[in-house]
Amino acid sequence: MSATEVIRIDAGGWGLSWAADEEGRLHQLGLGVEGHDVSVDVAPRWYPSTFPTLDGTDPFRPPPLQITHADGTLSTRLALRAVERDTIDGGEHVVVRTGDELTGLAVEHHARTHSASGVLEQWVEVHHDESGPVTLLAYDSIAPFLLVADDAEVCHFGGSGWADEWRWSTDPLVIGTTVLGNLGGIQPHLQRSPCLLVSPDGPSSDDAGTVIGLSVCWGGNAHFSLDVRPTAEPAAPRELRLRAGANPLGAPYRLEPGVRFVTPSVAWTWSTAGRDRVTASFHDWARARILRDPDERRMIVANNWEATFFDFDEARITGLIDGAADIGAEVFLLDDGWFGTELPRDDDTQGLGDWEPDERKLPGGLGPLVDAATDAGIRFGIWVEPEMVNPRSVLHRTHPEWVVRDRRDPREHRNQLLLDPLRAQVRDFEVDVVTQTLARAPGTSYVKWDANRPVTDPGSATLPADRQANLWVDLVHATWDVMARATAAHPDVEMMLCASGGGRVDFGTLRWFHEFWTSDNTDPVARVRMQWACSHFFPASTMAAHVTRWGGRPLDFASAVALSGRFGLDVDLDALTDAEREVLRRAVTVARRTQDVVQSGSVHRYVSPVEGPDRSRAAWSVGGIGGRTILFAYQLEHSSTPPPLLVLRGLRAGAACRVTTFDLTGDGCDVVETLDVAQLAEGLPWPLSEPLTARVWEIAELDAGDDR
Ligand code: DGJ
């Protein structure tokens, strides 16, 4: 390629351009809305480096790729070798091949476009034929360079850990390096989601401003590193180098000659119309590229976990199954505690790993429960945690060597240890846990796959001493291999991804699952804020939301919150008053009626529960399916500001609408009125004043089609 030939990647409404300098080193010419359409006006070497590698182009910032070569050389100097382009699934797959002449190391930049959604996936592949292994000390997937305003902002999502997922923070992009990362290996997203929103031009809103949305598609430790420097430019006074990918902290990777190291894909998009556009892009891309069965309505799940915990028997479960069917649920999910014969799983201290049904609790095994569900006209689902073992188990007694550990006695978390999936036998065992469990309960069509501890005392007997740290990366690939095999063997089984709650919510792992358990925190007040944040990236069809008793909130309010996700229930159905049963029946009816829109529609947000001086209210709508929109409003706490008007977006101009206000109390009637869009566009008055109240409307455009 000539020095002025530009590599253009058009991501659909935005993109990027790279060009090589006279030595072949890649530079970033353009990025953003017109970024794929720039030409070279000065020599490429004057543009920022695309991917610094201690090659002299950007010596003052941490490099996205840092490698110690087999002979001890610390620098890597990559020159462009070739560019290949393929059309695939209506988009492009661009491979930019570079190589280091001195060491023989090859680095490929991969980009996959999906122009319909505007999401670009990028990752890097490294391989070499050096005289021995090289060590990768940093291995990011992208490292774009931007000029940003001095009031540029970043929104990130993370709290204190368990039951505090998706806590929203908006912070200024401060000078220096900010690392937003997670650790823990198995359930890193309990602390911090691998998703980020950057507003490079200053504060953005739901429907205005430039926003870059990013998501690291990785089931292990991930990070975003934001390196901000001042410049003399008055219009764009700061430089940002944004690195994103797997978190290399404590995880230097030793790579053998001839082996390919593939970084996680980072999916990202660029909106000039605020955050709702980022949401639309991620949802459309996820439906096209990631989600399993994206066009199927997700079933209404009734779970027994918060109703019984470990304390149940066959009669109690069959009673709950009947109760679930009675209120209209479609799947009954039997959670933890059904297994362990010699060391029964009566609490979390023992039995994990011993996957035979506990004969004391379930003398007939799982079969009678599947039969009870079938007789009641609903499906049966079951909980497993295939990757884990209690030291007090037959499995651990038989295979004490199967766990992840170093030379120390491994520390227990939740009284359990992690099985080492780098062992082929362990991978086979884990696949078998799913297969055997389904075989013990023929007809089961839903599985909740849980994982309840992080990696500690990292180490694997399968790895030599000088590459124990490879565990952090290899563990993810080995676990994905297990998930791929287990789900391929049972393609008709619906899968829920869980890790102590939302510890594994990433687009990489989601490929094998239909949905995830968003958080163990089901207090509806907390859940409104979590679901608000999570839904910026993940569609409601994936975001499991159950009505529970957590927080002691009114059941109609809890129901209204669950209705905005993948609706389900986890309450003791035997302990309901008649009035409560009516509330749940009503919620199930509304869920059935609204699910197609909620799970697949376009999201518009109006009142934020996580930003601004008053976070006591929330409102958003999901719409565009068959001309229908579902609008949610929540009063979470007492308000300190005047009530807002709800000025709806996404409705077709000129249409007349049938507006149904759902009664969720179970003792009233829905209110139906006809309004025209102009009336709605003037704004609906805020309908709530008391904390812990909610309103759910359906707005149906009369004579409308599906215009999503
Ligand atoms: C953690 C999950 O998040 C819960 O929903 C439940 O399945 C428990 N594990 C069971 O041990």
Residues whose N, C-alpha, C, O or C-beta is under 5 A from the ligand:
A	BS01	DGJ	W305 D335 D336 D450 C498 S500 G501 D520
